[in-house]
């Protein structure tokens, strides 16, 4: 609910995942608390939350392509 205004204007890069990706806590993730949003004119090529325990969150990356 708190993110609704953001979802109205931007796309969540996690939409490319085939199943929910969780990032917190890093040892046994049970919640999605990390996001990468992009404007709708940017294409999301890939996104990943690797199984890495280096912090309290797992890293979250997205590969984006800006239209020409």
mmCIF file of the N, C-alpha and C atoms, coordinates in Angstrom:
data_MODEL
# 
_entry.id   MODEL 
# 
loop_
_atom_site.group_PDB 
_atom_site.id 
_atom_site.type_symbol 
_atom_site.label_atom_id 
_atom_site.label_alt_id 
_atom_site.label_comp_id 
_atom_site.label_asym_id 
_atom_site.label_entity_id 
_atom_site.label_seq_id 
_atom_site.pdbx_PDB_ins_code 
_atom_site.Cartn_x 
_atom_site.Cartn_y 
_atom_site.Cartn_z 
_atom_site.occupancy 
_atom_site.B_iso_or_equiv 
_atom_site.pdbx_formal_charge 
_atom_site.auth_seq_id 
_atom_site.auth_comp_id 
_atom_site.auth_asym_id 
_atom_site.auth_atom_id 
_atom_site.pdbx_PDB_model_num 
ATOM 1   N N  . UNK A 1 1  ? 0.816  -1.192  0.000   1.00 0.00 ? 1  UNK A N  1 
ATOM 2   C CA . UNK A 1 1  ? 0.000  0.000   0.000   1.00 0.00 ? 1  UNK A CA 1 
ATOM 3   C C  . UNK A 1 1  ? 0.866  1.265   0.000   1.00 0.00 ? 1  UNK A C  1 
ATOM 4   N N  . UNK A 1 2  ? 1.925  1.258   0.794   1.00 0.00 ? 2  UNK A N  1 
ATOM 5   C CA . UNK A 1 2  ? 2.770  2.446   0.873   1.00 0.00 ? 2  UNK A CA 1 
ATOM 6   C C  . UNK A 1 2  ? 3.509  2.710   -0.447  1.00 0.00 ? 2  UNK A C  1 
ATOM 7   N N  . UNK A 1 3  ? 3.723  1.666   -1.237  1.00 0.00 ? 3  UNK A N  1 
ATOM 8   C CA . UNK A 1 3  ? 4.421  1.820   -2.523  1.00 0.00 ? 3  UNK A CA 1 
ATOM 9   C C  . UNK A 1 3  ? 3.483  2.122   -3.685  1.00 0.00 ? 3  UNK A C  1 
ATOM 10  N N  . UNK A 1 4  ? 2.197  2.167   -3.450  1.00 0.00 ? 4  UNK A N  1 
ATOM 11  C CA . UNK A 1 4  ? 1.213  2.376   -4.521  1.00 0.00 ? 4  UNK A CA 1 
ATOM 12  C C  . UNK A 1 4  ? 1.521  3.603   -5.382  1.00 0.00 ? 4  UNK A C  1 
ATOM 13  N N  . UNK A 1 5  ? 1.876  4.757   -4.816  1.00 0.00 ? 5  UNK A N  1 
ATOM 14  C CA . UNK A 1 5  ? 2.181  5.910   -5.670  1.00 0.00 ? 5  UNK A CA 1 
ATOM 15  C C  . UNK A 1 5  ? 3.385  5.677   -6.593  1.00 0.00 ? 5  UNK A C  1 
ATOM 16  N N  . UNK A 1 6  ? 4.336  4.890   -6.129  1.00 0.00 ? 6  UNK A N  1 
ATOM 17  C CA . UNK A 1 6  ? 5.502  4.581   -6.963  1.00 0.00 ? 6  UNK A CA 1 
ATOM 18  C C  . UNK A 1 6  ? 5.091  3.650   -8.097  1.00 0.00 ? 6  UNK A C  1 
ATOM 19  N N  . UNK A 1 7  ? 4.297  2.611   -7.773  1.00 0.00 ? 7  UNK A N  1 
ATOM 20  C CA . UNK A 1 7  ? 3.830  1.678   -8.799  1.00 0.00 ? 7  UNK A CA 1 
ATOM 21  C C  . UNK A 1 7  ? 2.976  2.373   -9.865  1.00 0.00 ? 7  UNK A C  1 
ATOM 22  N N  . UNK A 1 8  ? 2.322  3.463   -9.525  1.00 0.00 ? 8  UNK A N  1 
ATOM 23  C CA . UNK A 1 8  ? 1.511  4.198   -10.498 1.00 0.00 ? 8  UNK A CA 1 
ATOM 24  C C  . UNK A 1 8  ? 2.377  4.840   -11.577 1.00 0.00 ? 8  UNK A C  1 
ATOM 25  N N  . UNK A 1 9  ? 3.606  5.194   -11.237 1.00 0.00 ? 9  UNK A N  1 
ATOM 26  C CA . UNK A 1 9  ? 4.476  5.918   -12.170 1.00 0.00 ? 9  UNK A CA 1 
ATOM 27  C C  . UNK A 1 9  ? 5.621  5.079   -12.736 1.00 0.00 ? 9  UNK A C  1 
ATOM 28  N N  . UNK A 1 10 ? 6.048  4.069   -11.987 1.00 0.00 ? 10 UNK A N  1 
ATOM 29  C CA . UNK A 1 10 ? 7.235  3.304   -12.369 1.00 0.00 ? 10 UNK A CA 1 
ATOM 30  C C  . UNK A 1 10 ? 6.945  1.815   -12.407 1.00 0.00 ? 10 UNK A C  1 
ATOM 31  N N  . UNK A 1 11 ? 7.827  1.081   -13.070 1.00 0.00 ? 11 UNK A N  1 
ATOM 32  C CA . UNK A 1 11 ? 7.703  -0.378  -13.091 1.00 0.00 ? 11 UNK A CA 1 
ATOM 33  C C  . UNK A 1 11 ? 8.704  -0.998  -12.115 1.00 0.00 ? 11 UNK A C  1 
ATOM 34  N N  . UNK A 1 12 ? 8.293  -2.062  -11.490 1.00 0.00 ? 12 UNK A N  1 
ATOM 35  C CA . UNK A 1 12 ? 9.152  -2.811  -10.586 1.00 0.00 ? 12 UNK A CA 1 
ATOM 36  C C  . UNK A 1 12 ? 9.942  -3.802  -11.431 1.00 0.00 ? 12 UNK A C  1 
ATOM 37  N N  . UNK A 1 13 ? 11.253 -3.737  -11.372 1.00 0.00 ? 13 UNK A N  1 
ATOM 38  C CA . UNK A 1 13 ? 12.073 -4.640  -12.191 1.00 0.00 ? 13 UNK A CA 1 
ATOM 39  C C  . UNK A 1 13 ? 11.873 -6.105  -11.810 1.00 0.00 ? 13 UNK A C  1 
ATOM 40  N N  . UNK A 1 14 ? 11.313 -6.372  -10.656 1.00 0.00 ? 14 UNK A N  1 
ATOM 41  C CA . UNK A 1 14 ? 11.063 -7.751  -10.227 1.00 0.00 ? 14 UNK A CA 1 
ATOM 42  C C  . UNK A 1 14 ? 9.998  -8.437  -11.064 1.00 0.00 ? 14 UNK A C  1 
ATOM 43  N N  . UNK A 1 15 ? 9.305  -7.691  -11.916 1.00 0.00 ? 15 UNK A N  1 
ATOM 44  C CA . UNK A 1 15 ? 8.278  -8.303  -12.776 1.00 0.00 ? 15 UNK A CA 1 
ATOM 45  C C  . UNK A 1 15 ? 8.876  -9.338  -13.721 1.00 0.00 ? 15 UNK A C  1 
ATOM 46  N N  . UNK A 1 16 ? 10.189 -9.292  -13.950 1.00 0.00 ? 16 UNK A N  1 
ATOM 47  C CA . UNK A 1 16 ? 10.818 -10.274 -14.840 1.00 0.00 ? 16 UNK A CA 1 
ATOM 48  C C  . UNK A 1 16 ? 11.043 -11.620 -14.155 1.00 0.00 ? 16 UNK A C  1 
ATOM 49  N N  . UNK A 1 17 ? 10.927 -11.667 -12.833 1.00 0.00 ? 17 UNK A N  1 
ATOM 50  C CA . UNK A 1 17 ? 11.106 -12.925 -12.114 1.00 0.00 ? 17 UNK A CA 1 
ATOM 51  C C  . UNK A 1 17 ? 9.922  -13.850 -12.378 1.00 0.00 ? 17 UNK A C  1 
ATOM 52  N N  . UNK A 1 18 ? 10.204 -15.138 -12.498 1.00 0.00 ? 18 UNK A N  1 
ATOM 53  C CA . UNK A 1 18 ? 9.126  -16.109 -12.699 1.00 0.00 ? 18 UNK A CA 1 
ATOM 54  C C  . UNK A 1 18 ? 8.463  -16.490 -11.375 1.00 0.00 ? 18 UNK A C  1 
ATOM 55  N N  . UNK A 1 19 ? 9.138  -16.244 -10.272 1.00 0.00 ? 19 UNK A N  1 
ATOM 56  C CA . UNK A 1 19 ? 8.560  -16.465 -8.948  1.00 0.00 ? 19 UNK A CA 1 
ATOM 57  C C  . UNK A 1 19 ? 9.118  -15.393 -8.011  1.00 0.00 ? 19 UNK A C  1 
ATOM 58  N N  . UNK A 1 20 ? 8.444  -15.116 -6.922  1.00 0.00 ? 20 UNK A N  1 
ATOM 59  C CA . UNK A 1 20 ? 8.879  -14.042 -6.028  1.00 0.00 ? 20 UNK A CA 1 
ATOM 60  C C  . UNK A 1 20 ? 10.326 -14.234 -5.561  1.00 0.00 ? 20 UNK A C  1 
ATOM 61  N N  . UNK A 1 21 ? 11.083 -13.161 -5.578  1.00 0.00 ? 21 UNK A N  1 
ATOM 62  C CA . UNK A 1 21 ? 12.454 -13.173 -5.096  1.00 0.00 ? 21 UNK A CA 1 
ATOM 63  C C  . UNK A 1 21 ? 12.512 -12.383 -3.800  1.00 0.00 ? 21 UNK A C  1 
ATOM 64  N N  . UNK A 1 22 ? 13.027 -13.002 -2.780  1.00 0.00 ? 22 UNK A N  1 
ATOM 65  C CA . UNK A 1 22 ? 13.084 -12.393 -1.457  1.00 0.00 ? 22 UNK A CA 1 
ATOM 66  C C  . UNK A 1 22 ? 14.532 -12.043 -1.132  1.00 0.00 ? 22 UNK A C  1 
ATOM 67  N N  . UNK A 1 23 ? 14.732 -10.984 -0.354  1.00 0.00 ? 23 UNK A N  1 
ATOM 68  C CA . UNK A 1 23 ? 16.097 -10.528 -0.118  1.00 0.00 ? 23 UNK A CA 1 
ATOM 69  C C  . UNK A 1 23 ? 16.466 -10.326 1.352   1.00 0.00 ? 23 UNK A C  1 
ATOM 70  N N  . UNK A 1 24 ? 15.510 -10.486 2.252   1.00 0.00 ? 24 UNK A N  1 
ATOM 71  C CA . UNK A 1 24 ? 15.804 -10.234 3.658   1.00 0.00 ? 24 UNK A CA 1 
ATOM 72  C C  . UNK A 1 24 ? 15.172 -11.273 4.561   1.00 0.00 ? 24 UNK A C  1 
ATOM 73  N N  . UNK A 1 25 ? 15.869 -11.747 5.569   1.00 0.00 ? 25 UNK A N  1 
ATOM 74  C CA . UNK A 1 25 ? 17.292 -11.598 5.822   1.00 0.00 ? 25 UNK A CA 1 
ATOM 75  C C  . UNK A 1 25 ? 18.117 -12.425 4.837   1.00 0.00 ? 25 UNK A C  1 
ATOM 76  N N  . UNK A 1 26 ? 19.378 -12.138 4.725   1.00 0.00 ? 26 UNK A N  1 
ATOM 77  C CA . UNK A 1 26 ? 20.177 -12.765 3.670   1.00 0.00 ? 26 UNK A CA 1 
ATOM 78  C C  . UNK A 1 26 ? 20.393 -14.260 3.880   1.00 0.00 ? 26 UNK A C  1 
ATOM 79  N N  . UNK A 1 27 ? 20.409 -14.731 5.121   1.00 0.00 ? 27 UNK A N  1 
ATOM 80  C CA . UNK A 1 27 ? 20.671 -16.155 5.337   1.00 0.00 ? 27 UNK A CA 1 
ATOM 81  C C  . UNK A 1 27 ? 19.472 -17.031 4.974   1.00 0.00 ? 27 UNK A C  1 
ATOM 82  N N  . UNK A 1 28 ? 18.275 -16.611 5.308   1.00 0.00 ? 28 UNK A N  1 
ATOM 83  C CA . UNK A 1 28 ? 17.057 -17.341 4.945   1.00 0.00 ? 28 UNK A CA 1 
ATOM 84  C C  . UNK A 1 28 ? 15.989 -16.295 4.608   1.00 0.00 ? 28 UNK A C  1 
ATOM 85  N N  . UNK A 1 29 ? 15.992 -15.795 3.363   1.00 0.00 ? 29 UNK A N  1 
ATOM 86  C CA . UNK A 1 29 ? 15.076 -14.706 3.006   1.00 0.00 ? 29 UNK A CA 1 
ATOM 87  C C  . UNK A 1 29 ? 13.609 -15.096 3.156   1.00 0.00 ? 29 UNK A C  1 
ATOM 88  N N  . UNK A 1 30 ? 12.844 -14.186 3.766   1.00 0.00 ? 30 UNK A N  1 
ATOM 89  C CA . UNK A 1 30 ? 11.412 -14.411 3.946   1.00 0.00 ? 30 UNK A CA 1 
ATOM 90  C C  . UNK A 1 30 ? 10.580 -13.191 3.553   1.00 0.00 ? 30 UNK A C  1 
ATOM 91  N N  . UNK A 1 31 ? 11.264 -12.085 3.190   1.00 0.00 ? 31 UNK A N  1 
ATOM 92  C CA . UNK A 1 31 ? 10.528 -10.865 2.831   1.00 0.00 ? 31 UNK A CA 1 
ATOM 93  C C  . UNK A 1 31 ? 11.175 -10.162 1.648   1.00 0.00 ? 31 UNK A C  1 
ATOM 94  N N  . UNK A 1 32 ? 10.348 -9.485  0.886   1.00 0.00 ? 32 UNK A N  1 
ATOM 95  C CA . UNK A 1 32 ? 10.831 -8.622  -0.180  1.00 0.00 ? 32 UNK A CA 1 
ATOM 96  C C  . UNK A 1 32 ? 10.809 -7.203  0.360   1.00 0.00 ? 32 UNK A C  1 
ATOM 97  N N  . UNK A 1 33 ? 12.004 -6.665  0.598   1.00 0.00 ? 33 UNK A N  1 
ATOM 98  C CA . UNK A 1 33 ? 12.070 -5.289  1.080   1.00 0.00 ? 33 UNK A CA 1 
ATOM 99  C C  . UNK A 1 33 ? 12.993 -4.444  0.204   1.00 0.00 ? 33 UNK A C  1 
ATOM 100 N N  . UNK A 1 34 ? 13.568 -5.034  -0.828  1.00 0.00 ? 34 UNK A N  1 
ATOM 101 C CA . UNK A 1 34 ? 14.458 -4.311  -1.732  1.00 0.00 ? 34 UNK A CA 1 
ATOM 102 C C  . UNK A 1 34 ? 13.822 -4.212  -3.112  1.00 0.00 ? 34 UNK A C  1 
ATOM 103 N N  . UNK A 1 35 ? 13.911 -3.044  -3.695  1.00 0.00 ? 35 UNK A N  1 
ATOM 104 C CA . UNK A 1 35 ? 13.263 -2.781  -4.979  1.00 0.00 ? 35 UNK A CA 1 
ATOM 105 C C  . UNK A 1 35 ? 14.198 -1.995  -5.887  1.00 0.00 ? 35 UNK A C  1 
ATOM 106 N N  . UNK A 1 36 ? 14.043 -2.207  -7.171  1.00 0.00 ? 36 UNK A N  1 
ATOM 107 C CA . UNK A 1 36 ? 14.625 -1.330  -8.177  1.00 0.00 ? 36 UNK A CA 1 
ATOM 108 C C  . UNK A 1 36 ? 13.483 -0.966  -9.100  1.00 0.00 ? 36 UNK A C  1 
ATOM 109 N N  . UNK A 1 37 ? 13.179 0.310   -9.166  1.00 0.00 ? 37 UNK A N  1 
ATOM 110 C CA . UNK A 1 37 ? 12.116 0.803   -10.025 1.00 0.00 ? 37 UNK A CA 1 
ATOM 111 C C  . UNK A 1 37 ? 12.732 1.528   -11.211 1.00 0.00 ? 37 UNK A C  1 
ATOM 112 N N  . UNK A 1 38 ? 12.051 1.472   -12.348 1.00 0.00 ? 38 UNK A N  1 
ATOM 113 C CA . UNK A 1 38 ? 12.505 2.161   -13.560 1.00 0.00 ? 38 UNK A CA 1 
ATOM 114 C C  . UNK A 1 38 ? 11.294 2.763   -14.255 1.00 0.00 ? 38 UNK A C  1 
ATOM 115 N N  . UNK A 1 39 ? 11.530 3.816   -15.015 1.00 0.00 ? 39 UNK A N  1 
ATOM 116 C CA . UNK A 1 39 ? 10.419 4.389   -15.768 1.00 0.00 ? 39 UNK A CA 1 
ATOM 117 C C  . UNK A 1 39 ? 9.951  3.368   -16.810 1.00 0.00 ? 39 UNK A C  1 
ATOM 118 N N  . UNK A 1 40 ? 8.724  3.526   -17.245 1.00 0.00 ? 40 UNK A N  1 
ATOM 119 C CA . UNK A 1 40 ? 8.114  2.527   -18.127 1.00 0.00 ? 40 UNK A CA 1 
ATOM 120 C C  . UNK A 1 40 ? 8.712  2.511   -19.532 1.00 0.00 ? 40 UNK A C  1 
ATOM 121 N N  . UNK A 1 41 ? 9.458  3.546   -19.894 1.00 0.00 ? 41 UNK A N  1 
ATOM 122 C CA . UNK A 1 41 ? 10.085 3.559   -21.213 1.00 0.00 ? 41 UNK A CA 1 
ATOM 123 C C  . UNK A 1 41 ? 11.464 2.889   -21.213 1.00 0.00 ? 41 UNK A C  1 
ATOM 124 N N  . UNK A 1 42 ? 11.856 2.348   -20.080 1.00 0.00 ? 42 UNK A N  1 
ATOM 125 C CA . UNK A 1 42 ? 13.112 1.609   -19.960 1.00 0.00 ? 42 UNK A CA 1 
ATOM 126 C C  . UNK A 1 42 ? 12.786 0.126   -19.947 1.00 0.00 ? 42 UNK A C  1 
ATOM 127 N N  . UNK A 1 43 ? 13.508 -0.629  -20.770 1.00 0.00 ? 43 UNK A N  1 
ATOM 128 C CA . UNK A 1 43 ? 13.267 -2.077  -20.854 1.00 0.00 ? 43 UNK A CA 1 
ATOM 129 C C  . UNK A 1 43 ? 14.106 -2.790  -19.794 1.00 0.00 ? 43 UNK A C  1 
ATOM 130 N N  . UNK A 1 44 ? 13.456 -3.671  -19.047 1.00 0.00 ? 44 UNK A N  1 
ATOM 131 C CA . UNK A 1 44 ? 14.152 -4.485  -18.052 1.00 0.00 ? 44 UNK A CA 1 
ATOM 132 C C  . UNK A 1 44 ? 14.591 -5.768  -18.748 1.00 0.00 ? 44 UNK A C  1 
ATOM 133 N N  . UNK A 1 45 ? 15.898 -5.940  -18.915 1.00 0.00 ? 45 UNK A N  1 
ATOM 134 C CA . UNK A 1 45 ? 16.432 -7.119  -19.598 1.00 0.00 ? 45 UNK A CA 1 
ATOM 135 C C  . UNK A 1 45 ? 16.601 -8.296  -18.643 1.00 0.00 ? 45 UNK A C  1 
ATOM 136 N N  . UNK A 1 46 ? 16.975 -8.000  -17.414 1.00 0.00 ? 46 UNK A N  1 
ATOM 137 C CA . UNK A 1 46 ? 17.195 -9.061  -16.429 1.00 0.00 ? 46 UNK A CA 1 
ATOM 138 C C  . UNK A 1 46 ? 17.223 -8.444  -15.042 1.00 0.00 ? 46 UNK A C  1 
ATOM 139 N N  . UNK A 1 47 ? 16.978 -9.273  -14.061 1.00 0.00 ? 47 UNK A N  1 
ATOM 140 C CA . UNK A 1 47 ? 17.101 -8.877  -12.660 1.00 0.00 ? 47 UNK A CA 1 
ATOM 141 C C  . UNK A 1 47 ? 17.500 -10.119 -11.880 1.00 0.00 ? 47 UNK A C  1 
ATOM 142 N N  . UNK A 1 48 ? 18.222 -9.894  -10.804 1.00 0.00 ? 48 UNK A N  1 
ATOM 143 C CA . UNK A 1 48 ? 18.730 -11.041 -10.053 1.00 0.00 ? 48 UNK A CA 1 
ATOM 144 C C  . UNK A 1 48 ? 18.922 -10.680 -8.583  1.00 0.00 ? 48 UNK A C  1 
ATOM 145 N N  . UNK A 1 49 ? 18.611 -11.642 -7.721  1.00 0.00 ? 49 UNK A N  1 
ATOM 146 C CA . UNK A 1 49 ? 18.950 -11.566 -6.310  1.00 0.00 ? 49 UNK A CA 1 
ATOM 147 C C  . UNK A 1 49 ? 19.754 -12.833 -6.020  1.00 0.00 ? 49 UNK A C  1 
ATOM 148 N N  . UNK A 1 50 ? 21.082 -12.737 -6.133  1.00 0.00 ? 50 UNK A N  1 
ATOM 149 C CA . UNK A 1 50 ? 21.912 -13.928 -5.933  1.00 0.00 ? 50 UNK A CA 1 
ATOM 150 C C  . UNK A 1 50 ? 21.898 -14.413 -4.486  1.00 0.00 ? 50 UNK A C  1 
ATOM 151 N N  . UNK A 1 51 ? 22.151 -15.683 -4.323  1.00 0.00 ? 51 UNK A N  1 
ATOM 152 C CA . UNK A 1 51 ? 22.183 -16.298 -2.998  1.00 0.00 ? 51 UNK A CA 1 
ATOM 153 C C  . UNK A 1 51 ? 23.528 -16.008 -2.348  1.00 0.00 ? 51 UNK A C  1 
ATOM 154 N N  . UNK A 1 52 ? 23.676 -14.776 -1.867  1.00 0.00 ? 52 UNK A N  1 
ATOM 155 C CA . UNK A 1 52 ? 24.910 -14.322 -1.244  1.00 0.00 ? 52 UNK A CA 1 
ATOM 156 C C  . UNK A 1 52 ? 24.590 -13.811 0.152   1.00 0.00 ? 52 UNK A C  1 
ATOM 157 N N  . UNK A 1 53 ? 25.373 -14.260 1.122   1.00 0.00 ? 53 UNK A N  1 
ATOM 158 C CA . UNK A 1 53 ? 25.214 -13.775 2.488   1.00 0.00 ? 53 UNK A CA 1 
ATOM 159 C C  . UNK A 1 53 ? 26.447 -12.933 2.813   1.00 0.00 ? 53 UNK A C  1 
ATOM 160 N N  . UNK A 1 54 ? 26.328 -11.623 2.608   1.00 0.00 ? 54 UNK A N  1 
ATOM 161 C CA . UNK A 1 54 ? 27.436 -10.713 2.887   1.00 0.00 ? 54 UNK A CA 1 
ATOM 162 C C  . UNK A 1 54 ? 26.973 -9.549  3.752   1.00 0.00 ? 54 UNK A C  1 
ATOM 163 N N  . UNK A 1 55 ? 25.687 -9.471  3.973   1.00 0.00 ? 55 UNK A N  1 
ATOM 164 C CA . UNK A 1 55 ? 25.085 -8.374  4.722   1.00 0.00 ? 55 UNK A CA 1 
ATOM 165 C C  . UNK A 1 55 ? 23.762 -8.889  5.269   1.00 0.00 ? 55 UNK A C  1 
ATOM 166 N N  . UNK A 1 56 ? 22.938 -8.012  5.799   1.00 0.00 ? 56 UNK A N  1 
ATOM 167 C CA . UNK A 1 56 ? 21.620 -8.443  6.258   1.00 0.00 ? 56 UNK A CA 1 
ATOM 168 C C  . UNK A 1 56 ? 20.641 -8.586  5.100   1.00 0.00 ? 56 UNK A C  1 
ATOM 169 N N  . UNK A 1 57 ? 20.978 -8.017  3.926   1.00 0.00 ? 57 UNK A N  1 
ATOM 170 C CA . UNK A 1 57 ? 20.171 -8.155  2.708   1.00 0.00 ? 57 UNK A CA 1 
ATOM 171 C C  . UNK A 1 57 ? 20.987 -8.886  1.654   1.00 0.00 ? 57 UNK A C  1 
ATOM 172 N N  . UNK A 1 58 ? 20.303 -9.558  0.755   1.00 0.00 ? 58 UNK A N  1 
ATOM 173 C CA . UNK A 1 58 ? 20.982 -10.085 -0.425  1.00 0.00 ? 58 UNK A CA 1 
ATOM 174 C C  . UNK A 1 58 ? 21.059 -8.968  -1.461  1.00 0.00 ? 58 UNK A C  1 
ATOM 175 N N  . UNK A 1 59 ? 22.096 -8.969  -2.303  1.00 0.00 ? 59 UNK A N  1 
ATOM 176 C CA . UNK A 1 59 ? 22.190 -7.927  -3.319  1.00 0.00 ? 59 UNK A CA 1 
ATOM 177 C C  . UNK A 1 59 ? 21.096 -8.085  -4.374  1.00 0.00 ? 59 UNK A C  1 
ATOM 178 N N  . UNK A 1 60 ? 20.695 -6.991  -4.949  1.00 0.00 ? 60 UNK A N  1 
ATOM 179 C CA . UNK A 1 60 ? 19.660 -6.999  -5.979  1.00 0.00 ? 60 UNK A CA 1 
ATOM 180 C C  . UNK A 1 60 ? 20.182 -6.167  -7.137  1.00 0.00 ? 60 UNK A C  1 
ATOM 181 N N  . UNK A 1 61 ? 20.254 -6.769  -8.313  1.00 0.00 ? 61 UNK A N  1 
ATOM 182 C CA . UNK A 1 61 ? 20.742 -6.059  -9.492  1.00 0.00 ? 61 UNK A CA 1 
ATOM 183 C C  . UNK A 1 61 ? 19.721 -6.159  -10.612 1.00 0.00 ? 61 UNK A C  1 
ATOM 184 N N  . UNK A 1 62 ? 19.770 -5.185  -11.504 1.00 0.00 ? 62 UNK A N  1 
ATOM 185 C CA . UNK A 1 62 ? 18.893 -5.212  -12.672 1.00 0.00 ? 62 UNK A CA 1 
ATOM 186 C C  . UNK A 1 62 ? 19.683 -4.691  -13.869 1.00 0.00 ? 62 UNK A C  1 
ATOM 187 N N  . UNK A 1 63 ? 19.470 -5.315  -15.008 1.00 0.00 ? 63 UNK A N  1 
ATOM 188 C CA . UNK A 1 63 ? 20.067 -4.880  -16.270 1.00 0.00 ? 63 UNK A CA 1 
ATOM 189 C C  . UNK A 1 63 ? 18.998 -4.176  -17.065 1.00 0.00 ? 63 UNK A C  1 
ATOM 190 N N  . UNK A 1 64 ? 19.219 -2.917  -17.369 1.00 0.00 ? 64 UNK A N  1 
ATOM 191 C CA . UNK A 1 64 ? 18.220 -2.089  -18.027 1.00 0.00 ? 64 UNK A CA 1 
ATOM 192 C C  . UNK A 1 64 ? 18.737 -1.607  -19.372 1.00 0.00 ? 64 UNK A C  1 
ATOM 193 N N  . UNK A 1 65 ? 17.801 -1.361  -20.292 1.00 0.00 ? 65 UNK A N  1 
ATOM 194 C CA . UNK A 1 65 ? 18.163 -0.802  -21.585 1.00 0.00 ? 65 UNK A CA 1 
ATOM 195 C C  . UNK A 1 65 ? 17.287 0.425   -21.836 1.00 0.00 ? 65 UNK A C  1 
ATOM 196 N N  . UNK A 1 66 ? 17.963 1.523   -22.099 1.00 0.00 ? 66 UNK A N  1 
ATOM 197 C CA . UNK A 1 66 ? 17.259 2.764   -22.371 1.00 0.00 ? 66 UNK A CA 1 
ATOM 198 C C  . UNK A 1 66 ? 17.031 2.856   -23.869 1.00 0.00 ? 66 UNK A C  1 
ATOM 199 N N  . UNK A 1 67 ? 15.779 3.116   -24.274 1.00 0.00 ? 67 UNK A N  1 
ATOM 200 C CA . UNK A 1 67 ? 15.449 3.228   -25.687 1.00 0.00 ? 67 UNK A CA 1 
ATOM 201 C C  . UNK A 1 67 ? 16.208 4.365   -26.340 1.00 0.00 ? 67 UNK A C  1 
ATOM 202 N N  . UNK A 1 68 ? 16.389 4.228   -27.630 1.00 0.00 ? 68 UNK A N  1 
ATOM 203 C CA . UNK A 1 68 ? 17.142 5.260   -28.366 1.00 0.00 ? 68 UNK A CA 1 
ATOM 204 C C  . UNK A 1 68 ? 16.215 6.132   -29.146 1.00 0.00 ? 68 UNK A C  1 
# 
